[in-house]
Amino acid sequence: MADIMKEARSKMDHAVEHAKDEFASIRTGRAHPAMFANIVASAYGQDMPIQQLASIQVVDARMVLISPFDKSTMNAVEKAIRDSDLGVNPASDGNAIRVGLPELTEERRKEYTKLAKQKAEDARVAIRNVRRHAKDSLDKLVKDKEAGEDEVARAEKELETVTKGHTDKVDELLKNKEAELLEV
């Protein structure tokens, strides 16, 4: 029974971390390297994340400097950034790529807020699926007479508490992201 709870906690922690990573990749008014986490460029005959092809530095709140490790990948990295959904226009000077971030429009902020809410709901669904799987495993213990009903009832109560804690973390992450997005 402890193994079931430990596994459920671990998977829920992973769902919260995944949500945190997803929120980091949503663009806000400020520049940060995580914005480029999901962008891949075609280089060396395969698709590679641009973090593996270049260093990413935040120069100021609205400017990012991307320096490819190998100058031959410069065009591929620049094209990948231009084609991404960030809505930016990178400029290359031969050695580095400068990405200026325009001010987000109200419409774009609302789009990103909607996207953040969707990602939060996905995380909550993942957490609830883990809870359902753990509850099924606990019910199977009672059915197979490997544990008493009182023991399993206590474990289920603990499972509900753990689930609530994790969904609250996701809600807190969403609240922070929404505040960041709506900040002008």
C-alpha positions as CSV (number, residue, x, y, z in Angstrom):
1,M,0.0,0.0,0.0
2,A,2.9,2.4,0.8
3,D,4.3,1.6,-2.7
4,I,1.0,2.6,-4.3
5,M,1.0,5.9,-2.4
6,K,4.7,6.6,-3.1
7,E,4.2,5.9,-6.9
8,A,1.0,8.1,-7.0
9,R,2.9,11.0,-5.2
10,S,5.8,10.7,-7.6
11,K,3.6,10.7,-10.7
12,M,1.6,13.7,-9.4
13,D,4.9,15.6,-8.6
14,H,5.9,14.8,-12.2
15,A,2.6,16.2,-13.6
16,V,3.1,19.5,-11.6
17,E,6.7,19.8,-12.9
18,H,5.5,19.2,-16.4
19,A,2.9,22.0,-16.0
20,K,5.6,24.3,-14.6
21,D,7.8,23.6,-17.7
22,E,4.8,24.1,-20.0
23,F,4.0,27.5,-18.3
24,A,7.6,28.6,-18.7
25,S,7.4,28.0,-22.5
26,I,4.4,30.4,-22.8
27,R,5.7,33.9,-23.8
28,T,5.0,36.8,-21.5
29,G,6.0,40.4,-21.8
30,R,9.5,39.6,-20.6
31,A,12.3,37.7,-22.3
32,H,13.5,34.4,-20.8
33,P,15.4,31.4,-22.2
34,A,12.6,28.9,-21.5
35,M,10.5,30.6,-24.3
36,F,12.8,28.7,-26.8
37,A,12.5,25.3,-25.1
38,N,10.0,23.8,-27.6
39,I,11.6,25.2,-30.7
40,V,13.5,22.7,-32.9
41,A,15.8,23.5,-35.9
42,S,16.9,21.2,-38.7
43,A,20.6,20.8,-38.4
44,Y,23.1,18.0,-39.1
45,G,20.4,16.0,-40.9
46,Q,17.9,15.9,-38.0
47,D,15.6,18.1,-35.9
48,M,17.4,19.4,-32.7
49,P,16.2,21.7,-29.9
50,I,17.9,25.1,-30.4
51,Q,19.3,24.9,-26.8
52,Q,21.6,22.2,-28.2
53,L,22.6,24.3,-31.1
54,A,23.2,27.7,-29.5
55,S,23.6,29.6,-26.2
56,I,20.6,31.8,-25.3
57,Q,21.2,35.0,-23.3
58,V,18.7,37.5,-22.1
59,V,20.2,40.9,-22.8
60,D,17.3,42.9,-21.2
61,A,13.5,42.6,-20.7
62,R,12.8,42.6,-24.4
63,M,16.0,41.4,-26.1
64,V,17.4,37.9,-26.4
65,L,20.8,37.1,-27.9
66,I,21.2,33.6,-29.5
67,S,24.8,32.6,-30.4
68,P,25.0,29.3,-32.4
69,F,27.9,27.1,-31.4
70,D,28.5,26.3,-35.1
71,K,28.0,29.2,-37.5
72,S,26.8,26.7,-40.2
73,T,23.5,26.3,-38.1
74,M,22.8,30.0,-38.0
75,N,20.2,30.0,-40.8
76,A,18.4,26.9,-39.5
77,V,18.2,28.4,-36.0
78,E,17.0,31.8,-37.3
79,K,14.4,30.1,-39.5
80,A,13.1,27.9,-36.6
81,I,12.6,31.0,-34.4
82,R,10.9,32.9,-37.2
83,D,8.6,30.0,-38.0
84,S,7.7,29.4,-34.3
85,D,4.5,30.6,-32.6
86,L,6.4,33.3,-30.6
87,G,5.5,36.0,-33.1
88,V,9.0,37.4,-33.3
89,N,11.3,38.5,-36.1
90,P,14.9,37.4,-35.4
91,A,17.8,39.4,-37.0
92,S,21.2,37.9,-37.7
93,D,24.5,39.8,-37.8
94,G,26.6,36.9,-38.9
95,N,27.8,36.0,-35.4
96,A,24.6,36.0,-33.4
97,I,20.8,36.3,-33.7
98,R,19.1,39.1,-31.9
99,V,15.4,38.5,-31.0
100,G,13.5,41.6,-30.1
101,L,10.2,40.9,-28.3
102,P,7.4,43.3,-29.3
103,E,4.9,44.4,-26.7
104,L,2.1,41.8,-26.4
105,T,-1.3,43.0,-27.6
106,E,-4.3,42.5,-25.4
107,E,-5.6,39.9,-27.9
108,R,-2.3,38.0,-27.7
109,R,-2.4,38.2,-23.9
110,K,-5.9,36.7,-23.8
111,E,-4.8,33.9,-26.2
112,Y,-1.8,33.0,-24.0
113,T,-4.0,33.1,-20.9
114,K,-6.4,30.7,-22.6
115,L,-3.4,28.5,-23.5
116,A,-2.1,28.6,-19.9
117,K,-5.6,27.5,-18.6
118,Q,-5.6,24.6,-21.1
119,K,-2.2,23.4,-19.9
120,A,-3.3,23.7,-16.3
121,E,-6.4,21.6,-17.0
122,D,-4.2,19.0,-18.8
123,A,-2.1,18.8,-15.6
124,R,-5.2,18.5,-13.4
125,V,-6.5,15.7,-15.6
126,A,-3.1,13.9,-15.4
127,I,-3.2,14.2,-11.6
128,R,-6.8,12.9,-11.4
129,N,-5.8,9.9,-13.7
130,V,-3.0,9.1,-11.3
131,R,-5.5,9.2,-8.4
132,R,-8.0,7.0,-10.2
133,H,-5.2,4.4,-11.0
134,A,-4.0,4.5,-7.4
135,K,-7.6,4.1,-6.1
136,D,-8.2,1.1,-8.4
137,S,-5.0,-0.5,-7.1
138,L,-6.1,0.1,-3.5
139,D,-9.6,-1.4,-4.3
140,K,-7.9,-4.4,-5.8
141,L,-6.0,-4.9,-2.5
142,V,-9.3,-5.1,-0.6
143,K,-10.8,-7.4,-3.2
144,D,-7.8,-9.8,-3.1
145,K,-8.0,-9.6,0.7
146,E,-4.4,-8.3,0.9
147,A,-5.4,-5.4,3.1
148,G,-8.3,-4.5,5.4
149,E,-11.0,-2.1,4.4
150,D,-10.1,0.4,7.3
151,E,-6.5,0.5,6.1
152,V,-7.5,1.1,2.5
153,A,-10.0,3.8,3.6
154,R,-7.3,5.6,5.4
155,A,-5.0,5.3,2.4
156,E,-7.8,6.7,0.1
157,K,-8.3,9.6,2.4
158,E,-4.5,10.3,2.3
159,L,-4.7,9.9,-1.5
160,E,-7.5,12.6,-1.7
161,T,-5.3,15.0,0.4
162,V,-2.3,14.4,-1.8
163,T,-4.4,14.9,-4.9
164,K,-5.9,18.2,-3.6
165,G,-2.4,19.4,-2.7
166,H,-1.1,18.8,-6.2
167,T,-4.1,20.3,-7.9
168,D,-3.7,23.4,-5.6
169,K,-0.1,23.7,-6.8
170,V,-1.2,23.7,-10.4
171,D,-3.8,26.3,-9.6
172,E,-1.2,28.5,-7.9
173,L,1.1,28.1,-10.9
174,L,-1.7,29.1,-13.2
175,K,-2.6,32.1,-11.1
176,N,1.0,33.3,-11.2
177,K,1.2,32.8,-14.9
178,E,-2.0,34.7,-15.5
179,A,-0.8,37.6,-13.4
180,E,2.5,37.6,-15.4
181,L,0.6,37.6,-18.7
182,L,-1.8,40.3,-17.8
183,E,0.9,42.6,-16.3
184,V,1.5,45.4,-18.8
